[in-house]
Amino acid sequence: MKTSTTNTAAPARKTMMVAGYTNERPHFPDLGNITEAREKRFLLDFCSEIAAARSRADLSRALRNGLKRIPSAGGFVVQQVQNDQTTTNFIYDESLETVDAALVRELATAKLPLRDGLQDRVLQSEIPLLFSVNTEIARGNDAPYLRIWKKAGINIVTGTALRTGDHQHGILWLGVADIDIPLLQGISAHVSIAMSNIIAHEELVRREREAAFLHAFSRDIAAIRTKADLQSAISHVLHNVLNIRLAVIRTIDEDGATLSPYLFDESMVGDQVEWFRSLIARKIDIHHPLSALVLQNDGPVVFNVSEEAAKGDEEPIVRFWESLGMEQAFGVPLRMGDTNIGTLWLLTNDVNMPVLNSICAQISIAISNMLANGKILAYKQQLENGSDYLREQIKTIYNFSGIVGSGAQMQKVYRLITQVAASSSTVLLTGETGTGKELIARAIHNASPRKNRLMVKVNCAALPPHLIESELFGHEKGAFTGAIDRRIGKFELAANSTLFLDEIGEMPLELQVKLLRVLQERELERVGGKATIKVDVRIIAATNRNLEAEVRAGRFRADLFYRLNVFPIHLPPLRERVEDIEPLANAFITKFSKHIGKRISGISAKVLKELKSYHWPGNVRELEHQVERAILLSEDATIREVHLPDRTRPENDDALPSAAFPQTLEQIEKSYIIEVLKRCGGKISGVGGAAEALEIPGTTLHSKMKKLGILKADYFNI
């Protein structure tokens, strides 16, 4: 590029030349020989209109109006220099859209490399430069704006750097072949000032808008009550302030070592939803390289996707970023004070760091509060569960009027209770169904140092096998289908108290192993959790099975049996404590008379004799039901009739051969269950069913029927 001056007495006037052009032509040839006064007048008018510009539209209109006075001008473009060594469009002459509207609009939003052989040369020059469009294209320059100029028929363009002081704002491109340098520099100076003011104004407006959005976000955060509200607020502020979308928020679990998904947005992953879901479902260790780097930093961490992929670690999340065509990913630590609570991930190629930091500080507070509220609700639920459980257990306690019985067999049981109650030793209660094992367990607990805390009961036969583990040890949210919240197990509920494991012989073998570990180590893990929880629980187990026989048959673990059989107490069947039948019957009369509303004063000698001669396969529980039924059927103040099954014991049973009695306890139990099923019309469970009459769970009755070989034909006439 050359400049020249004329050797005359007149003041020197500068013109520009293009490579290939040899003639020097005066500036503004269509206007004739413009005088210095007219030039100043033009600049003064142009300055006045430019000075009034408050927006890009105003500047574009002022520049277009000014250039109309230069007939040879063929359009204009102003590019803004960015910090990343690119330029973006600031304003352009809309008349260029008539050439190729799609390409012009594409360039209006595109980022162009600063060093393209034209823009960098203009910015480095102190004077305007003139370029031949055809020559540059012939040289192989593929800058897209050259194609626009060529289509518009603009052969020569002038590029002028727009500066204020030492700061470069951008480039003014004019489609003009010949123009006076001082005049062009005057135009550029006014455009530079206007551009600087507009940029400053836009920055001020942007900051005010960001401040308003952040204020609104802070207000929204304060009103948040649910996770859905939080996600809506975060998505809104990210989209409106930063024009980006949330990828995922992970929070650190209670174990302090695992990052689990908390919030995520599937709308930004296009057709990669299934892949995204599979990545989200993973639990990530806090030492995972990408997450660890984020958690160790004070602010956002920028990951270059191509650089991460080049490391060759085959990290699934990096391959996912690549599939979305992302150049960068941002990871931001979420923390309260010095405590990390999680990570926030954004997929975007650009982000406003100060605003992102402000947003993340608010998000950290919101999530911390929600997690704390979740714990409070969990503790509240735990207290409510404990309260409900206590009320249920109190009702259960009042199903008995204390331990009744003073015979030799029960005296032996009382002595054992006294010896073991004060310790924390494990107790194994054995005996037939209905002998009062739960009542004895409560007596042990109430005589122990743990009596001020709730004794917790679990019926191992009443729960489906797949739920027993969750019932005993608790589970974490999402541990299995239907686990929508974290649940505290019975072991934790019985902390520093007593856990009564009723019907322990029904426990599945696979769960026996886990129970043994808890009994040995005094620690557990919730289902789906990794944290180890120490527990101080006294175990009282009960069973109506012969566990030694179960061990020999391979249905019960020997090591668990030895762990439970520390202090065995065998409860005698009612037929072995005939002397206690009358006081037990009187206790039940007192109880049910009050509930039913009948005044029953006693039992006739005939009925008492029948009660004492009956074999009682259902033990105390069966006696209780028989007394209640007799009270309901009684027509006066004395029970004169009792409806016992046809297996009463003759008065002089010693004289009868042993064949007159059932040969085994199982045969007695089978006959009794069949009799109850017949009386209940064959109904097994539910209201009025045999399970209700026997006061055992329906699942337990089903398993007993299967074990004893009871068929429908035994109790149905078919």
PyMOL commands that set and color helices and strands:
alter all, ss='L'
color gray80, all
select helices_A, chain A and resi 29-31+36-51+56-67+94-109+119-124+133-138+144-151+181-222+227-242+266-268+273-281+289-295+305-310+316-323+353-397+408-421+437-446+465-473+490-493+504-506+509-521+547-552+558-564+574-576+578-596+605-613+619-633+653-655+658-660+665-679+690-694+698-708+712-715
alter helices_A, ss='H'
color red, helices_A
select strands_A, chain A and resi 3-4+15-16+76-81+86-92+111-113+129-132+156-164+167-174+246-252+258-264+284-285+301-304+328-336+339-347+427-430+456-459+474-475+487-488+497-502+523-524+533-534+537-543+567-570+602-603+638-639
alter strands_A, ss='S'
color yellow, strands_A
deselect
rebuild
show_as cartoon
